Amino acid sequence: MVKKRGFPMPGEVVICKITRINPNSAFARLDEYGKEGMIHISEISRGWVRDIRQHIKPNQSVIAKVVRVDEGSGEISLSLKRVDGKQQNEKMKEYNLNKKAEKMLEIAAKNLGVSLDRAYSEVGYILQENFGSLYEGFRTALKNPKLLEKRGVPAKWIEHLKSVAAKSIEQKEFEFRSKLFVRSVKPDGIVHIRGLMQQIEGMGLEVRYISAPEYLVKFRTLDAKKGEKEFEDNLSKIVNMSKPAIEAKYEVIR
């Protein structure tokens, strides 16, 4: 079971299980927080509710919105009617990703020889509170592990989190493409062009001949935003380093 510490925030959407039903209210256990909340009969449905038991049943799993939290008394007020279909779908998607992340945390804990509870206390809650969710914490471990250290993740955990994330998270690869037009009036122009193509490949780009004077340049990356800028910077470098033996220009394919 995915765990969060403390109390939920007002407005937060949570997964609950109905524990008991009274004539004018129901109580539900918040799965992630391990706390109980109350749903007043007026928050069950948008229509008039004559009998709560016609809408919910004991042990039923429901998705609710947190209306009010009193940390002093521990009271949490919930609403079912304030959750729309989109919020339900988003919450289930988030919850399933975090269940996957908890399995990843358990593997990392096993690699370090500690329990899952200890893993939560040492690193799990830190990931949730700094990156929004356990799953996003693992994504950050994969993409920017140095940020974990800056946010207080113990050094002994970072490499294990990154290793587990690399094996468990399918990464989407983005491809950027451009036409590259090259021309040389030098007697040995072909030699200069071949040399330029070798330099392009040395920059981590893929280059393919189409027909004179056109080439296709490709760049693959896991970071779309950063990758687009890097690709265009590299294209500008290609134009500059081709001078004066070669005339080159590019046209990014959108």
Secondary structure, DSSP 8 states (H G I E B T S, - for coil): -----S---TT-EEEEEEEEE-SSEEEEEETTTTEEEEEEGGGT-SS--S-GGGT--TT-EEEEEEEEEETTTTEEEEESTT--HHHHHHHHHHHHHHHHHHHHHHHHHHHHT--HHHHIIIIIHHHHHHHSSHHHHHHHHHH-HHHHHHTT--HHHHHHHHHHHHHH-----EEEEEEEEEE--STTHHHHHHHHHHHHHHTT-EEEEEETTEEEEEEEES-HHHHHHHHHHHHHHHHHHHTTT-EEEEEEE-
